[in-house]
């Protein structure tokens, strides 16, 4: 005579497997949702830093996102300091003279 579990034991085993399957599915779905939410949160903070809601994390070596800014108005140099344009013109002229020689 072959021994087998009773119908009640089979039902309980099936119910237990179903409950574990549902828990595993929801845990996986919640983990994926949390991962996607975290990535979106980080990307929004990276490309919109004016929100100022996440700290700067330098986990990878990549350049920061390009954020267009309004041009800075040129101000006259105080105490006879050369402006950036004047310095660039001098360096260009010096490089041109060194090529001619």
N, C-alpha and C positions, 0 to 999 in steps of 0.2 A: 504494500500500500504506500502510495506516494504522499508525503506530507506537503501541504501547501498552506499559505496564510489564509486566514478567514477573509470573507468579503469586507468586513469592517476594517481589518488591518490593511488590506489593499487600498480601500478608499482613503484611509488616513495617510498612507504613503504617497498616494497620488496628490492629495491635498497639500501635503508638505512640500513635494517637488514643485507644485504650481506656485505656492507662496514664495519659495526660494527663487524661482524663475522671475516672478514679478518684482521681487525686491532687487534682484540683480539687474533687471532691465531698467528700473527707475534710478538705481544708483549710477549706472552707466550714462543714462540720459542726463541726469543732474550734473555729473562730472563734465560731460561734453558741453552742456549749457554754461557751466561756470568757466570753463576754459575759453569758450568763445566770448563770453561777457568780459573776461579779463583782458583778452587780446583787443577787443573793441575799445575798452576803457583806456588801455595803454596807447593805442594808435590815435585816439581822439586827443589825448593829452600831449602826444608827440607833435601832432600837426596843429593843434590849437593851444599853445602854451599860455595864451592870455587867460585861459580858464584857471590856471594856477591851482590845479587840484591833485597833481601827482608829483612826487619828488623825482628828481633826475636820477635815473638808474643807468649806469654805463656798463651794461652787461656784454655788449658787443662793441667792436671797433668799427663803427660806421659814422659817416658824417651826419650831423644833425639835419633835420628837415629844412628845406629852403622855405623861408617865410618872407614874402615880399613886404617890404617896409617903405614908408614914405621917404623920399629923399631928404637928406639933411641940408638945410639952407646954408650956403657958404657964408661964413662970418669973417670979417676982416681980421687979419692976424694982429695980435697985440704985441707990443714991444719989438717990432721989426723982425718977427720970426717968419721964415719962408713958409708959404702955403704948400700943400701937397702938389698942386699943379706946377708951381715954380720948381720944386725939387725934381719932379718928373721931367720937366723941360731941361733942366741942367744935366741930369743923368743921360737923357737922350742925346743932347748935344755932345757930351763927353764921349758917349759910345760911338757916335758918328765920327768924331775926330780920331778916335783910336783905330777905327776901321780904315780911314783914309791914309793913315801913316804906314 
